[in-house]
Amino acid sequence: MPSNNVRARRVRAAENWFVRDGTPTMIEGYGFRRHVLPRMLPALGLVTLASLVWLVPLRSAGGQRWALLAGVLLATLATWVALRLFVRRLPRLSKTATLVVLAVYAAMPLAVPLLQLAVDDTITPPGGSAVGLLGFVIFFAAVFAATALAATYGFGTLLRRAVRHAVNDLRNSVRLLGRALPAMLFVTLFLFFTGELWQAMNNLGWFRLTLVVLLFSAITVLAAAARLRDEIGRVEQDLRPDRLAAACQGTPLAGVEVAEPLRATPLNGRQNRNLLLMLATRQLVQAAVVGLALFAFFLVLGLIVVTPATAEQWIGDAPTFSKLLPGIPVALLRNATLFAAFGSMYFAITSMSDADHRQQFFAPIIDEVERTLAVRAVYLMGLRG
């Protein structure tokens, strides 16, 4: 039977593992002061000190201006690194320390413009002088809200993990395209070679096309959210000792003896949302990889098949060529973007609904969720002693 100190260290290490896994809400008693705010410190410190560089030109410093700015930048970087090292151990802030951190950050929207006014006799808030001091308040409040949301659900870690899997996802996506592309082309190829669509894409601005892509993205997110929420509810929590031992391999809880099957502890709303974000991040990154592959495919297809004369005949006028990619019609780029967005939506939905695609692309993500829940069960057992 491990001593209380050993058990406490294991529990602490397991909580660090949940943070690195991108599921910090699995920590028992998860709260803003004890767990979220300490991990917000590097971002808040970075924004607080970096705002001095952004908002204080230091025109009155004369020839020492660049030296002072370099000093502020170095101080900002050093503070960020120090805070990153500090929060790796998941420090617990006292109530006094919490109030000090919040008070200092809340004072910055007033301290920064007053400092600039004292040095330069002027204030240049975000958004221009029309916004006034309210611009500082909005900026710092938005940064605080975004940082709190990201730290609460481990969004940064989840995004890094999803990007880390991008190479493997790309390899899987190529196999998927080999199977799904014929069915997609049966519908899309006829539209791709439609003169009316080329004419519309030639006249459609990038802003409106972006709105169309965002519409496809919104449909993808809504469909994925509904489907993934059902998947989380159906995740089988097999908490037999052998399954728990296998799940805990490579974690701080490896080697913990479990004598009998454990009972599953229900998840609260925040934990369900964390798992939903974990699944959605991987799904959307996979969809983005497929979208890039489709964009390249339709771009190459258009360059091979659609000559400038054909494009002019379809558009009804000389095609407009891209300034960034000379020789490529803008209508072709926009068509490729449109079909890539549609293909990404198709992939995200198909990978969750089609049985074969689920086994190849979606099942590994569900396995990660099951492992997280198994480690959580052993972690809760350690808390209960």
Sequence and secondary structure as in RCSB ss.txt:
>XXXX:A:sequence
MPSNNVRARRVRAAENWFVRDGTPTMIEGYGFRRHVLPRMLPALGLVTLASLVWLVPLRSAGGQRWALLAGVLLA
TLATWVALRLFVRRLPRLSKTATLVVLAVYAAMPLAVPLLQLAVDDTITPPGGSAVGLLGFVIFFAAVFAATALA
ATYGFGTLLRRAVRHAVNDLRNSVRLLGRALPAMLFVTLFLFFTGELWQAMNNLGWFRLTLVVLLFSAITVLAAA
ARLRDEIGRVEQDLRPDRLAAACQGTPLAGVEVAEPLRATPLNGRQNRNLLLMLATRQLVQAAVVGLALFAFFLV
LGLIVVTPATAEQWIGDAPTFSKLLPGIPVALLRNATLFAAFGSMYFAITSMSDADHRQQFFAPIIDEVERTLAV
RAVYLMGLRG
>XXXX:A:secstr
   HHHHHHHHHHHHHHHHHHT GGGSTT  IIIIIHHHHHHHHHHHHHHHHHHH   GGGGGGHHHHHHHHHHH
HHHHHHHHHHHHTT     HHHHHHHHHHHHHHHHHHHHHHHHHHS    TT TTTTTHHHHHHHHHHHHHHHHH
HHHTHHHHHHHHHHTHHHHHHHHHHHHHHHHHHHHHHHHHHHT HHHHHHHHHS HHHHHHHHHHHHHHHHHHHH
HHHHHHHHH      HHHHHHHTTTSTTTT    S        HHHHHHHHHHHHHHHHHHHHHHHHHHHHHHHH
HHHHH  HHHHHHHHTS   B SSSTTSBHHHHHHHHHHHHHHHHHHHHHHHHSHHHIIIIIHHHHHHHHHHHHH
HHHHHHHHH 
